[in-house]
Amino acid sequence: MPHRLTHRNRSWRRADVGIALVLGFAAGCSTFRTASAPTVDRPDKPPALATGIAGVSPPSKYSLRASQFVFYSDVELKAENPLFVELGELRDQVFRELQLPTSNTLIQVYLFEDRERYDRFMKARYPELPKRRAFFVAQPRTVGGGDELLVYTFWGERLRQDLRHELTHALLHSVLKDVPLWLDEGLAEYFELPPGSNGVNVQHLEQLRRGAFAPDLARLEQLNQVAQMTPAEYREAWAWVHLMLRGPADGKAALLAYLQQLRSNGSPGPLQPRLTAAVPGLTDALDMHLGQLAQALAAQR
């Protein structure tokens, strides 16, 4: 899991000290929101804040627009690359499945040519951050309202997964006031998987079925610091999201109604009581759902 400054504490929430961190354990990502804007705001070009820092600069030689995303890299970008074709479709997938309005807010994505350059830049630009494979950053603009939405990562083996995860955070941030930590991560875990997977994270599923799993959504909803979330919490968050999106229709309706509230209200209260009312025997329903997924996977092997 890459994640927000938000791949994964909360990427767009302001901490008392002016910075919110979201650390991602599963995908190695993080989310971050700064309280100060860059020196110059140029949405059509790589932001000036990212250049000339300790002798490092973000990639800018090539750029490519795909849907709501603008990718920058010093490695040539080709529109026909299956990765960019798929990512261009991610926006529609997320908004369609969650029944959210589309957004035209640009999301700028910086693809460093290797891990070394990426780490060097991130250490210079965001020295307070831990090392992660990818980050989503939301920072105020110097001109106009709203936040500038940025994703940083590098060309590597997990690029596809990391980008899908971080871009999901960015897409949600572009249309919602806020998202509870567990739900934000659960949705990113769900959509980081290729479209044909139907959101099934095989590794998460196998680990949940292997051990003693005691789901507790009420407890999960109380978590508001990424440091409180271990890989077990990421797995549980994914499991609840998968149940809601791929399980009983009433569960999905409860989730979609909750997301609609988040469009105008960043603190609509917990989802658990509403989901419990919609899906009687909620914990048993989750266990049954995961069991059916495991059986379906076993039948495919």
Secondary structure, 3 states (H helix, E strand, C coil): CCEECCCCCCCCCCCCCCCEEEECCCCCEEEEECCCCCCCCCCCCCCHHHCCECCECCCCCEEEEECCEEEEECCCCCCCCHHHHHHHHHHHHHHHHCCCCCCCCCEEEEEECCHHHHHHHHHHHCCCCCCCCEEEEEEECCCCCCEEEEEEEECCCCHHHHHHHHHHHHHHHHHCCCCCHHHHHHHHHHHCCCHHHCCCCHHHHHHHHHCCCCCCHHHHHCCCCHHHCCHHHHHHHHHHHHHHHHCCHHHHHHHHHHHHHHCCCCCCCCCHHHHHHHCCCHHHHHHHHHHHHHHHHHHHC
